[in-house]
Amino acid sequence: MLFLASQVFSLSLPIIPLTGLIVLHTLISLVAFVIGRSHRYSTHHRVVWLFLILDTLVLSGFLYLTGGSTNPLVSLLLLPLVMVASLLPIRFVYSMALLTTLSYTLLIFSYHPLEHPATDFRLHVIGMWIGFLFSVTLVVLLVARLAHQLRQHEKALNQAREQALHDEYLVSLGTLAAGAAHELGTPLSSISVIVNELQTEPGDADHVRSSLQLIEQQLQRCKRIISNISEKSGQRRFESGHAQPLNEYLHRTVQQWRASHPDITDKQITTQWDGPVPGPLIFTDQNLTQSITNLLTNASEASNKIDVMANWDPETLHLIIQDHGEGIHTPLLEKLGTPFVSTKPDGQGLGFFLVKSVIERLGGMIEVISHRQDKNIHGTRVTLKLPLQKLLCHAH
């Protein structure tokens, strides 16, 4: 090819040095390719950068032997820089920019003159045209392809973001449903007991009237629970929340749960808060609130005594909910937190799974220990460790 170019354009090219440069570059590339493939380095940033450095040095050698900066193809020195900028991190771009600039500068002052008919400016124009073709080829094959990949990547990110929002909504709805299942259990059981009593022992009119009033109260309670789900399921996270100190939030959550469980007396539940007062200012998260109330309901069903303890600092909350029941057997405890695994004969096995999902989505972790594994505790102890970063007001 070099010989053909020298004959067609009447150029006096140093054929032997140029051929030697081509052979040397080919050999180095083949050896590097074999080594890189065998060691799985072919896509490593440093390896790609070294290949482009080699290409730049070889191109600079070609330009040195063919007129230096007077060669119309000298603009090809931009190609390695464009490729590095498109493919590699910014630190590699700086080094390549320095190398190409230094090469161009040296080629201004030091080069092997290219002998060609001095009066034929068409050769220079043809060289510029060839350089333009190289640039167009690079744009089509590299830059356009990268732009297409970036668009595809952005599309995939958008889809993943939408899926995450969808999953979060499902978790939120499932958590509310699990809490409602707990809360509906008490009034429905009361209604069932009253109906059985009326069927077996009708009694006098006052007794019947009192029983019907109690049934009406329990039905109203069921309606409120279902209505609460409908309202909350359509709200995004934090939209219904408001800023509140952490200690007040915990106290309010426990009191709201107490209000929905009038059968729980003050002697049956104890609370202990340990941390700076007022606590960190957080946005109340409805999913977290429902998760805590679900755990309280589980504890109340396991025993008639519940201990709630919490300690916090500006960054982390540790919340412990402990019952005094029989505890959970080790085989079941190991599976707890997976779907459809329940500690109750008639349980659906989703309540604790959803609680765990909410806590992990907030960046926290949940631990369950039974007195069957640790004799120093009574019943079952559930410990939440929750970073407050996602709940703090300044994070939003």
N, C-alpha and C positions, 0 to 999 in steps of 0.2 A: 504494500500500500504506500509506504514511504517512497519507494522507487517510482511508482506510478505518479504520485503527486509531484515529485521533482521533475518528471518528464512532461507532464501535462501543463504545469504552470511555470516551467522553465526555472525552477528553484534549485539552488545549490544547497542541499540539505546534508548534514553530517549523518549519513545513513548508519554507519557502524555504531556510534555512540547512542543514537536513538533506538536502534534495534537492541543493543545491550540493555538499555533502560527498560524496554518493554519486556524482555526476557526475565530480567531481575524482578520486576514487579509481579510478573505472572508466577514465578517460582515462590516468592514470598507469600503471595495471596493463596496459592494452593496449600502450602505448608500450614499457614495460619488457619485455613478453612478446615483441614483435616484435624488439626489439634483442637480447634474450637468445637467441632462437631463431636469428637470423641469424649470431650470433657463437658459438653453441654454449656459452653460459654458463648454460643453464637449470638445470643440476644442480650448479653450483658452490656450495659452502657459503656463501660471502659473498653471492651473489645471493639464495639462499633466505632467509638471515638478513635482508637488506634488505627483501624482500617482507613478511616477518613483522613487521618494525619498522613498515612502512607500515600494515599491518593493525591493529597495536596503536595507532598514533596516530589512525587513523580511528575505531576503536572508542572510544578515549578522548574524541574529539570528539563522537561520538554520545551517550556517557554524560554529557558536560558539558552538552549541550543538552537532556537529558531527565532531569534530577534528580540527576546526579552519583552519590555513594555511596548515596543513598536509592533509586536505581533498583534493582529486584530483579534486573536482569540484570547488575549490576556484577561478579558472579563470572565472567562471560565473559572477563574479563581474564586468567584462568588458562589459557585455551585456547592463546594464542600461546606461553606458557611451556611448556606440555605438548608442543606440537609441536616447539619448539626442542630440548627435552630428549630427544625421541624421534629426531630426525633429524640433529642437528648436534653437533659436538664441544663439550666442556665449556666452552671459553672463550666461546662464543656464549651458552651457558645463563646464565652470570653476568651478562652485559650485559642479556639479556632480563629476568632476574629483577629487576635494578635498575630497568629502565624500567617494568615493570608495577607494582612497588611504589611508585615515584615517582608514577605516574599515579593509582593508587588514593588515595595520600595527598593529592595536590592536589585530587582530586575530593571529598574530605571537606570541604575549606574553600572551594572555588571551584566553583560550578556554577550552571546556569540552573534555577531551581525548576520542577518539573513540576506543573502545575495539574490536579488531578483531584478528584473528590468525596472529601472528607476522611473521610467516615464509611464508605466502601466499602473495607474491607480485602481484599475478594476480588480486587481488581486486583493487589495486591501478591502474593497467593498465586498467581494465574495467571502473573505474571511469573516467580516462582520456579520454577513448573512448566515454563515455556518454557526457562529456563536449564538445568534438569535435562535436558530433552530434547536440548538442544545438547550437553551433557556426555556423555549416553549415545551420541549419534551419533558423537561424537569417539572414544569408546572402541571402538565397534564398527568404525568405518572406519579408524582409525589405529592405535591401540594393539594391537588384536587382530591386525590385518594384520602389524604389525611383529613381534609375537610369533611369528606363523606363519613369517615370513621368517627369523627367528632360529633357529627349530627346523629349518627346511630347510637353513640354512647350517651348523648344527651337524651335521646328518646328512651333508651333503656333506663336511665336514671329517673326520668319522669314517671315511667311505668312502675318502677320499684317504689317511688315515693307515694304514688297513688295506692299501690298495694299495701304499703305500710300503714297509710291512713285507714284503709279499709279494714286491715287486721286489727288496728287499734280500736276502731269502732266496734268490731265484733267482740273483742275482749271486754270493752266497756259494757256492751249490752249483755254479754254473758255473765259478767260480774253482778250487774244489777239483777239479772234473772235469778242467779244463785242466791243472792241476798233475799229476794222476794220469796223464793221457795222456803227459806228458813222462816221468814216473818209470817208467811201465810199458814205455816204449819200449826202455830198456836191457835189462832182463831178458828181454823177449820176443825181442829181437834175438839175445841170447846163446843162448837156447833154440833159435832157428831155426838158428844156426850149428852148434851141437852136433848137432842132428838131421841136418843135411845131411852132417856129417862121418861120423856113424854109418851113414848110408845109403850113402855112397860108400866109406868105409874102416872096416869094422866093427872091426878091430883085435882084440887079445887081451881076455881077460875082465877084467883089471885096468883096462885103458883104458875098457872099456864101463862097468864099475862106477864109475869116477871120473867119467865123463861123466854117468851117471845121477844121481850125487850132486849134481853141479853143476846139473843140471836141477831136482832137488828143491829146492835152495837158491833158485834163481831163482823157482820156483813159489811157495815160501813168501813170498818177497819180494813177489810180485804179490798174494798173499792179504792181506799186511799193508797194502799200499797201498789195496786195495779196502775192507778193514775200517776203515782210517783215515777214508775218505770217509764210510762209513756212520755212524761215530761223530760226526764233525764236522758233517755236514749237518743233524743234528737239534738242534744247539746254537745258542742265540741268541748274538749278538755279546756278547763280554766274559764270558759265563757260564763258559767254559772258560779264560778268561784270568786272569792274576794280575799283581800289581804287580811291576815290575822296572825297574831303571835302564836308560835308553836304550842306553848303551854295552854293557851286558851282554846286552840283547835282541838287538842287532845281531850281537854275537859268537856268541851261541847259535844264531841263525838260520843264519849262515854255516856253523857247525860241524855243525848238523843236516843241512844240504844236503850238506856234504862226506861225512858218514857214509853218506848214501844214494847217493853217487857215489864209490865206492872207487877208481875209475880216475883220479880227479883227485888229483895229487900236490901237496905243499906248494910246489914250484917253479912250479906252473901257476896258482896263485891267490895274490895278494897283497892284504893288507888294510891300510888306513890310517884310523885314527879320530882326529878332531881336535875337541875340545870339552871342556867341564868334566867332571871325573870325581869322583864318580859323576854320570852324566847325569840329566836330568829323570826323575822316577818316572812311568812310564806303565803302562796296562793293555795287555797283549799282545793284539793283535787277530789272530785266526787268518786272516782274509782278507788282511790286510797281510802276514803271514808267508808265506802261500802266493803272494802276488804277487811278493815279493822272490825266493823260490825259483824261481818261473817265469822271472823275468828272468835269474837265475844259470844256469838250465838252457839258456835261449836262448843266452847268451854262451858256455857251454861247447860248444854244438853248432856255434858259428860259428868258434871257434879253440881252441887248446890252452893259451891264456894269458888269464887274467882279472884285472883290477884292480878292487878294491872300495874306494871311498873315501867317507867320510862326515864331515861337520862339523855341529855343532848348537849351539844356544844354548837358553835356557829356553823359547823360543817356536816355533822352526822347526828342521826337519831337512832337510839337503841330502844326498842319497845318490846316488852315481855308480857305475854298473856298466859297465865298458868291456871289450870284447874286442879282439883283435888280428887279426880276420879280414879278409875282403875288403870289408866295408862294404855298405851298402844303396844301391841305385840311387835317384836322386832321384824319379822317377815313383812308385816303390813307397813311398818314404819319406813322400810327401805323403798317401798313402792309409792309412798305417799307423795303427791304432787304430779303424778301421771294421770292422764284422763281415765275416768271410769273406775277409779280406785277409791273406795269409801270405807270409813270406819264404822258406818251404820248399816244395818241389814237392809233398810229401805232407801239408802242414799243413792244418789245418781253418780257420785264420784267426780263432780265437776267443780264444786265449790272451792276446795283447796287448790285445785289446779289453776283456777282463774285468779285466786289470790296470789299465788306464786308468780303467775304471768304478769300481773300488775306491778308487783314489787320489783321483779327483774327488769321490767320496762322502764322503771324509774331509776335503774342503776343499783338497786339494792339486792339483798339476799335474805332468805328465810331459813331458819333452822328449827327442827322439831326434835325434842328429847323427851323420852318417857322415863318414869321411875323404874321401869323394867330394865333400862340400860344404865341409869344413874340413880342409885339409892338415896342420894342426897336431896333429891327433889320429890315433890308430891304430884301425883297425877301426870299430866302432860304439860310441857313448857314449850311455847312457841316464841321464838325470838326473831324480831325484824331488825335488820341493820340497813338503814336507809340514808344514803347521801342526800343532803338537802339542796344540792346545786340546782337541780331541775325545778325545785319548788320555790326557791327564794325569789322575792319580788324583783331584785335587781337583775335576775337572769332573764327577765321578760321586759 
